[in-house]
């Protein structure tokens, strides 16, 4: 037995990483749930770094699931080994189906572990991926690849124990590999622990909560008073029923419908952060999924802007039938392809929408309809998201309504940088508060 328990393993691993000069390196420590999180918590304390989870799901070849052809993670991160995909004869439809199912599981686990907290931004930072040990190395490999895909500039893989054969292969996906013990012969990770008690979901949530309290973190905005209505809803749109969440403050001045983009949903922590900020300002919010879980497997549906706009129109009609929304103005907040759907719907002559905000959106995908949009439109983009900045500038030139492009300095596509998402929320709140005020009180 090399370690008494995960606490000792984490303490020793943290000391090793401090000795390697990682303390004060603007590092982020990511624990692989569940067993890696107790180890990562001690490493984060030693480095005085923020702690988060990295949730990944491997994509196995359909007829040989143990053979990994890629992995998915949060924020749309997708890693594919094109050689494996090609040699295994896996087509794009199969990849899309496996990706959608894996992404749904990632989202579910993230929601459970983070309990509403925002993910720690990885863009341009040193990321230390920690597990309680490595057996085959496939999950650790996927985690390193996903961390890189989410913007990490340097990836360090740190584990208490691993078989010697794995250490060499994992060095291919990490800039640095730290392993304290490499026993021979190696049978299982648990052979190196005196106490290898299973870690529960509640243990992970508790550890992340304590780590969040230890270091300053982004705090979600919240209304002073509890909302008058705060519940999950189902909205009928043609032949399908769409899941959503409606939050209505006690004194509501208008309603904002969130239109999610590809790879996102009503559980998006970024959109929930903005929604909480709007709720605090007296605006109701409706977050809903544009597609059913089955439809999300079809890439054509994800990028069918006209279909998404039709769904948005149906959801808006449902909303206006709710007593809380009667007589109040409606705004759309769109992200990615959701921004195109919001503008497409807003271009309808009968649309009741009074304002549109796009966050990192693709308004260009609504190209044929941009000239018909008649409502004030705010396009928010990150200064470091060069391609999307250009697409938004091009779309702005086609808009004939009141409009503005707001460029958030230092921000990337996902607005993960410190203060970036807060600026998005401030911009959206100011836009909607002004434009969704009741008609009798709105500023001239």
Buried (B, 14 or more C-beta within 10 A) or exposed (E): EBBEBBBBBBBBBBBBBBEEEBBEBEBBBBBBBBBBBBBBBBBBBBBEBBBBBBBBBBBBBBEEEEBBBBBBBBBBBBBBBEEBBEEBEBEEEBBBBBBBBBBBEBBEBBBBBBEEBBBBBBBBBBBBBBBBBBBBBBBBBBBBBBBBBBBBEBBBBBBBBBBEEBBEEBEEBBBBBBBBBBEEEBEEBBBBBEEBEEBEEEBBBBBBEEBBEBEEEBEBBEBEEEBEBBEEBEBEBEEEEBBBBBBBBEEBBBBBBBBBBBBBBBBBBBBBBBBBBBBBBBBBBBBBBBBBEEBBBBBEBBBBBBBBBBBBBBBBEBBBEBEBBEEBBBBBBBBBBBBBBBBBBBBBEEBBBBBBBBBBBBBBBBBEBBEBBBBBBBBBBBBBBEEBBEBBBEBBEBBEBEBEBBBBEBBBBBBBBEBBBBBBBBBBBEBBBEBBBEEEEEEE
